[in-house]
Each structure stands twice: as structure tokens, then as C-alpha cells.
């Protein structure tokens, strides 16, 4: 990568005229890379949460459909399940 090339150049030519500017660019590139990694991790976490929510909603729909089908067949409300 260009960053690796720049690092190698700086190691072999630490006192060249553009060393400080090149160091600055390398640091900037590293910070951007770190930020991209953070954003990727955040998006992966959001995707995981989204998938969990979708699964939970699907399970709830399946659970409710059994009672909907029972009500449709009986046409009578079942007894209160809590009491």
C-alpha cells in the first residue's frame, strides 16, 4: 500500500526535506483507516441487531398466528391465559 511505501521511505530517509509532511500524511491515512474500521464495526453491530429484531418479529408473528387460527376456527375468545 502507499502508506507502507511511505513508511519504508521514511525509515530509509528520515531526514529528507519532506519527511515531516510525509509523516503527517501517513498519520492522517492511519486515522482515516481507523475511522473506517470503527464505522464498519458499528454497521456490523447494527446489522446484527436488525437481524435479531427481524427474527424476534417473525417469531412473534408465528406465535400470534396460532391464536388467530384458533380464534378463526372457534369464533370464541379463549380463556384469559394469565389467570
Secondary structure, 3 states (H helix, E strand, C coil): CHHHHHHHHHHHCCCCCCHHHHHHHHHHHHHHHHHHHHHHHHHHHHHHHHHHHHHHHHHHHHHHHHHHHHHHHHCCCCCCCCC
